[in-house]
Amino acid sequence: MAIDNREKIFITDSQVHIWCADTPERPWRAGERSHRQPLGADELLREMDAAGVHRAVLVPPFLDGDRNDLVLEAARLHPDRFAAMGRVDLDAPASRELIPTWRQQPGMLGFRYPFHRPLLTSALTEERVDWLWEGAEKAGVPIMIHAPHAMVHLFDRVAERYPGLRLVMDHLALPMRKQDEEAFRDLDKLLAIAKRPNVAVKTSALPCYTSDPYPYRRLHPYIRRVYDAFGPQRMFWGSDMSRLPCTYRQAITMFTEEMPWLSTDDLDWIMGRGLSEWLGWKPPLGTV
């Protein structure tokens, strides 16, 4: 059931991957496989229109290496619908020179790194990416982080050392391929980082982390704990649409129709406004 003006909320999806097929001209990263057929911008736009999603942040998947051309092209063609969070090669010295002008690329909002990947985990733990934190803070470039609860303390240190750096912890830092109590067992480790005002979280891909059917009521108490810790202005709804076990629309209505304790103002922040302000991605004129 729609409540108040919830149906008028401007919805921004905080994460969707798009990618192409593995071809000799555009090969995937060695050893990588895809969980489904490639998802392109045109298909995503159709899904967004059907679900009532106004715009989305595009993230190149790990299998695409450090290429950002696909997401930037989608943002160029559809600037009111798409923007991107990209990557640079963390082991390439030349990457450091890209940070000061990173957001000058049309459609580029920041960085996004899956630090749960062993290749990147070692760079993090060996402190080989401190230049990224320092440069991004200086240039005002936000960074999205995919890492499990067991690694949150590492980013707590980063947030403390670089208080001007805006970090976003993806998927509530839930561990991959875990569900229900097992997935949320160490949620307190994420909630503890709420004390850092420069850290936000993405309530994204959550249907993947439960065996419960829609409306996923086993997830609701955990979401309430996140709400109580971070508040609606620092929790950003997202779908990770390509791996959802439900419809795109259900990923939305789980929040907008099934959690009556969320006010319309709360949902305005969670479903798009908070993310837009955090990343500096202004909505089109006349939409809000």
QUICOR-V351694 format. One record per residue. N is the residue number from 0. RES is the residue in one small letter. SS is DSSP state (alpha for helix, beta for strand, coil for the rest). OMEGA is omega in radians with two decimals (NA if undefined). D_FIRST is the distance of its C-alpha to the first C-alpha in whole Angstrom. Layout:
# QUICOR-V351694
n-><N/N>
res-><RES/RES>
ss-><SS/SS>
omega-><OMEGA/OMEGA>
d_first-><D_FIRST/D_FIRST>
This chain:
# QUICOR-V351694
n-><0/1/2/3/4/5/6/7/8/9/10/11/12/13/14/15/16/17/18/19/20/21/22/23/24/25/26/27/28/29/30/31/32/33/34/35/36/37/38/39/40/41/42/43/44/45/46/47/48/49/50/51/52/53/54/55/56/57/58/59/60/61/62/63/64/65/66/67/68/69/70/71/72/73/74/75/76/77/78/79/80/81/82/83/84/85/86/87/88/89/90/91/92/93/94/95/96/97/98/99/100/101/102/103/104/105/106/107/108/109/110/111/112/113/114/115/116/117/118/119/120/121/122/123/124/125/126/127/128/129/130/131/132/133/134/135/136/137/138/139/140/141/142/143/144/145/146/147/148/149/150/151/152/153/154/155/156/157/158/159/160/161/162/163/164/165/166/167/168/169/170/171/172/173/174/175/176/177/178/179/180/181/182/183/184/185/186/187/188/189/190/191/192/193/194/195/196/197/198/199/200/201/202/203/204/205/206/207/208/209/210/211/212/213/214/215/216/217/218/219/220/221/222/223/224/225/226/227/228/229/230/231/232/233/234/235/236/237/238/239/240/241/242/243/244/245/246/247/248/249/250/251/252/253/254/255/256/257/258/259/260/261/262/263/264/265/266/267/268/269/270/271/272/273/274/275/276/277/278/279/280/281/282/283/284/285/286/287>
res-><m/a/i/d/n/r/e/k/i/f/i/t/d/s/q/v/h/i/w/c/a/d/t/p/e/r/p/w/r/a/g/e/r/s/h/r/q/p/l/g/a/d/e/l/l/r/e/m/d/a/a/g/v/h/r/a/v/l/v/p/p/f/l/d/g/d/r/n/d/l/v/l/e/a/a/r/l/h/p/d/r/f/a/a/m/g/r/v/d/l/d/a/p/a/s/r/e/l/i/p/t/w/r/q/q/p/g/m/l/g/f/r/y/p/f/h/r/p/l/l/t/s/a/l/t/e/e/r/v/d/w/l/w/e/g/a/e/k/a/g/v/p/i/m/i/h/a/p/h/a/m/v/h/l/f/d/r/v/a/e/r/y/p/g/l/r/l/v/m/d/h/l/a/l/p/m/r/k/q/d/e/e/a/f/r/d/l/d/k/l/l/a/i/a/k/r/p/n/v/a/v/k/t/s/a/l/p/c/y/t/s/d/p/y/p/y/r/r/l/h/p/y/i/r/r/v/y/d/a/f/g/p/q/r/m/f/w/g/s/d/m/s/r/l/p/c/t/y/r/q/a/i/t/m/f/t/e/e/m/p/w/l/s/t/d/d/l/d/w/i/m/g/r/g/l/s/e/w/l/g/w/k/p/p/l/g/t/v>
ss-><coil/coil/coil/coil/coil/alpha/alpha/alpha/coil/coil/coil/beta/beta/beta/beta/beta/beta/beta/coil/coil/coil/coil/coil/coil/coil/coil/coil/coil/coil/coil/coil/coil/coil/coil/coil/coil/coil/coil/coil/coil/alpha/alpha/alpha/alpha/alpha/alpha/alpha/alpha/alpha/alpha/alpha/coil/coil/coil/beta/beta/beta/beta/beta/beta/coil/alpha/alpha/alpha/coil/coil/coil/coil/alpha/alpha/alpha/alpha/alpha/alpha/alpha/alpha/alpha/coil/coil/coil/coil/beta/beta/beta/beta/beta/coil/coil/coil/coil/coil/coil/alpha/alpha/alpha/alpha/alpha/alpha/alpha/alpha/alpha/alpha/alpha/alpha/coil/coil/coil/beta/beta/beta/beta/beta/beta/beta/coil/coil/coil/alpha/alpha/alpha/alpha/alpha/alpha/alpha/alpha/coil/coil/coil/coil/alpha/alpha/alpha/alpha/alpha/alpha/alpha/alpha/alpha/alpha/coil/coil/beta/beta/beta/beta/beta/coil/coil/alpha/alpha/alpha/alpha/alpha/alpha/alpha/alpha/alpha/alpha/alpha/alpha/alpha/coil/coil/coil/coil/coil/beta/beta/beta/alpha/alpha/alpha/alpha/coil/coil/coil/coil/coil/coil/alpha/alpha/alpha/alpha/alpha/coil/coil/alpha/alpha/alpha/alpha/alpha/alpha/alpha/alpha/alpha/coil/coil/coil/beta/beta/beta/beta/beta/beta/coil/alpha/alpha/alpha/alpha/coil/coil/coil/coil/coil/coil/coil/alpha/alpha/alpha/alpha/alpha/alpha/alpha/alpha/alpha/alpha/alpha/alpha/alpha/alpha/coil/alpha/alpha/alpha/beta/beta/beta/beta/coil/coil/alpha/alpha/alpha/coil/coil/coil/coil/alpha/alpha/alpha/alpha/alpha/alpha/alpha/alpha/alpha/coil/coil/coil/coil/coil/coil/coil/alpha/alpha/alpha/alpha/alpha/alpha/alpha/alpha/alpha/alpha/alpha/alpha/alpha/alpha/alpha/alpha/coil/coil/coil/coil/coil/coil/coil/coil/coil>
omega-><3.11/-3.09/3.12/-3.11/-3.07/-3.12/-3.13/-3.10/3.11/-2.99/3.05/3.12/-3.06/3.10/2.89/3.02/2.90/-3.11/3.14/3.08/3.07/-3.12/3.08/-3.14/-3.14/-3.06/3.02/3.03/-3.08/3.09/-3.10/3.08/3.14/-3.12/-3.14/3.06/-3.13/3.11/3.14/-3.08/-3.11/3.10/3.14/3.11/3.10/3.12/3.13/-3.14/-3.13/-3.08/-3.10/3.09/-3.04/3.13/-3.03/3.00/-3.12/-3.13/3.06/3.14/-3.10/-3.11/-3.14/-3.12/3.11/3.12/3.11/-3.01/-3.08/-3.12/3.11/3.08/3.09/3.12/3.10/-3.11/-3.07/-3.03/3.10/-3.08/-3.03/2.87/-2.96/2.89/-3.00/-3.10/2.87/3.10/-3.07/-3.14/-3.12/-3.14/-3.12/-3.12/-3.09/-3.12/-3.09/-2.99/-3.07/-3.11/-3.03/-3.09/3.05/3.03/-3.13/3.12/-3.09/-3.09/-3.07/-3.14/3.00/-3.09/3.06/-3.06/3.02/3.10/-3.08/-3.13/-3.12/3.12/-3.12/3.10/3.13/-3.06/3.10/3.08/3.11/3.14/3.12/3.10/3.13/3.14/-3.10/-3.12/-3.13/3.08/-3.10/-3.08/-3.13/-3.11/3.12/-3.11/3.01/-3.03/2.97/-3.12/-3.10/-3.14/-3.09/-3.12/-3.04/-3.12/3.12/3.14/2.99/3.11/3.12/-3.13/3.12/-3.09/-3.08/-3.01/3.10/-3.14/3.13/3.14/3.05/3.11/-3.06/2.99/-3.11/3.14/-3.12/-3.13/-3.12/3.02/3.03/-3.13/3.00/-3.02/3.13/-3.14/-3.02/-3.06/-3.09/-3.13/-3.14/3.12/3.06/-3.10/-3.12/-3.10/3.09/3.11/3.11/-3.09/3.13/3.10/3.03/-3.13/3.05/3.03/-2.99/3.07/-2.99/3.10/3.11/-2.99/3.07/3.03/-3.13/3.03/3.04/0.19/2.99/-3.05/3.09/3.12/-2.97/3.12/3.10/3.11/3.11/3.11/3.08/3.10/-3.11/-3.10/-3.03/-3.05/-3.05/-3.10/3.14/3.01/-2.94/3.10/3.05/-3.05/-2.86/-2.85/-3.03/3.12/3.13/3.03/-3.12/3.06/3.09/-3.13/3.13/3.09/3.09/-3.04/3.00/3.10/-2.95/-3.09/-3.00/3.11/-3.06/3.11/3.03/3.12/3.07/3.10/3.06/-3.08/3.08/3.10/-3.02/-3.02/3.08/-3.04/-3.12/3.12/-3.10/-3.14/-3.12/-3.10/-3.09/-3.14/-3.06/3.05/3.06/-3.14/3.09/-3.11/3.14/NA>
d_first-><0/4/6/10/11/10/10/14/15/18/18/21/21/24/26/26/30/32/35/38/40/43/46/49/49/45/46/43/44/47/45/42/40/36/33/32/34/34/31/32/31/30/28/26/25/24/22/21/20/18/16/16/18/20/23/25/27/30/32/35/35/38/40/40/43/43/42/40/41/38/35/37/38/34/33/36/35/32/32/29/27/29/31/33/34/37/40/44/46/47/50/51/53/53/49/50/51/47/45/46/45/42/40/42/41/39/35/36/34/36/37/35/37/36/39/38/40/44/45/43/43/47/47/45/47/50/49/50/47/47/48/45/43/46/46/42/42/45/44/40/39/36/35/33/34/33/35/34/34/38/39/37/40/41/39/39/43/42/39/42/45/43/41/40/39/35/34/31/30/28/26/27/30/29/32/32/32/31/28/26/29/31/29/28/32/33/30/32/34/31/30/34/34/31/35/36/34/35/32/29/27/24/21/22/22/21/20/24/25/23/24/21/18/15/13/16/16/20/19/17/20/22/20/20/24/24/22/24/27/26/24/21/24/25/23/22/19/21/21/24/23/26/26/22/22/19/17/17/14/13/15/13/9/11/11/9/6/8/10/10/13/13/14/13/17/17/14/17/20/18/17/20/22/24/25/26/28/29/31/32/30/29/26/28/29/26/23/22>
